[in-house]
């Protein structure tokens, strides 16, 4: 069965799909977004119920293989020390994100020029800055102006509260004379654009029942839909089809009943992020594109970047109130962000303070690590630990390497029989050295803050939140998949707007940049509507 | 935890007795805190374990086999010291059922109203009440504000 043709078909309703849909809506073109998942009902989020910590481990787990919902696709991640974290539904992974909203630094777009590694981006901070600002206005970003780690930028909401825990850790940074700043957080600390203000529930990463966190189902999508964009849920695209001239002419997808359908489109925009996008392109083989769509360069699925994470946790001798406040967003430090070759590696990292664990997570973590024993000593040890731990995750810049890949698994398929992605990833020597440096500095600052003991781990296995680089942008068709404004070099009516077009990963969370790029690509399209395919 | 009920338990009485001993060994009572074998808590543990009843049943059978092999007695009839020795070895050998038991014992225990209140927490979900936070002391940022920019100009 074939649907009426549309002008623009967007695949994926997450961070970038929502932003590009909203921006293009003012063209009055017929725009449809296909999303394999559902709308999520905030009443289903774990924090509505007493067993919220258990529900976090189940259908709101960050790992799709553990979650195993019908709307998820399996991922073979056996050959990667870092496992995927995502969500499939309207809002995409912003449903389960911590809402950190840092921008890249200007230097992040000039890695090769400055540090002689990887490649420069074909665009710069100045180009993206207006789109960062527009994205901030649409999202509602809590923070403070005046951060010496960034060029001047406006902030539109008050910062998230420090809490006792944040103040304790800030004292450690001050003791060492190191940079720290309240995190830029996509959290409404005051009522914003129809969203109520944050009530400090705690576990943002299992969905915000209050609706204060800026998942795109409640930011961009209501505006885009009001402006005429149609979102079709439970539509899983299996292939982008091309005509005899090598132009994309639509998609084949499975509807909610598992029936195969065809949708024609004048323009196709892929917004599946760093794993979903290369998977779809590689599954879109034809006589014209035998190695997958838009893959003349051979780079679709190559150069996969995660952010290798470390964690460092300290034990303090007083309650810290860690269950109050946005769980992921508190303060961060970019003291070690810019390259200093004397450290033994290039590029850098951001330290992001996290708040405390819940009572179950405290017990499980303690028991599994052996820190909290069973038996008569259980209660006493638990009391020494509960609400007395504070720490950080450290997000290290990854650099692109050809051997880190997303390919199609020869055996594994999703519930519609579509070949599933397979991840092959190893840490570089640069990443290993950076992780070591970051853990040592993390321990140092926690001790300076008054921790009596510290523990750490790296890389953090469950932390594959950020998937980037697998359809990189560039001006050279031989060395990139899309051009400097997101259009495929090979297929002139095919665009990509998600993290897969990143050239490098920076040392910060990518969503702010993903969305700024999506807005920039949309604006580039609008400026060229008369000759978009030239 | 009135919203979680245990019905049509897949466990035999003997299995329940064994499980009660095991969870009490994990988290015994003290002056303030209840045991994980407290009926209110234990019934929740059993309801969560029901999905893993087959694995748990096999684990208990293995535990008894170990007990018979070493002491010529079933686990239920051992004294505390012998039980401790057996369980220690058992936990090292039987990963999956032990893991299930640990996860559900901890989860059920630390969701219980009496336990949470004894820890100084409110026995409620985070939403809709949320939590009040004390005003932040932003003067802590003064030394950072005083710094020159630390990003690289391009």
Interface residues (C-beta under 8 A of the other chain):
Chain A: X45 X47 X48 X49 X50 X51 X52 X53 X54 X105 X106 X107 X109 X110 X114 X124 X125 X144 X146 X148 X149 X150 X151 X159 X161 X162 X163 X164 X166 X167 X170 X171 X173 X174 X177 X179 X180 X181 X198 X199 X200 X201 X202 X203 X209 X210 X321 X323 X324 X325 X334 X335 X337 X338 X359 X360 X362 X363 X364 X367 X368 X374 X375 X376 X378 X379 X386
Chain B: X1 X3 X4 X25 X26 X27 X28 X30 X32 X33 X102 X103 X106 X107 X109 X110 X111 X115 X116 X119 X121 X123 X124 X125 X126 X127 X128 X129 X130 X131 X132 X133 X134 X135 X136 X137 X138 X140 X141 X143 X144 X145 X147 X148 X149 X150 X151 X152 X153 X154
